[in-house]
């Protein structure tokens, strides 16, 4: 299974969980974390999916 497929399935699962338990916005918290912290694993995923060779500064 490719990274893109795994990520898509993970986001779908989180979206379903987010809809079942609306008091705890999981996707929004993950988005805020990624935007504020800029974790290196997220950049790796983006580079793997889009095939870019750019490095973080």
Long-range contacts (C-beta under 8 A, 24 or more apart in sequence): 3-45, 3-48, 3-49, 4-49, 7-45, 7-49
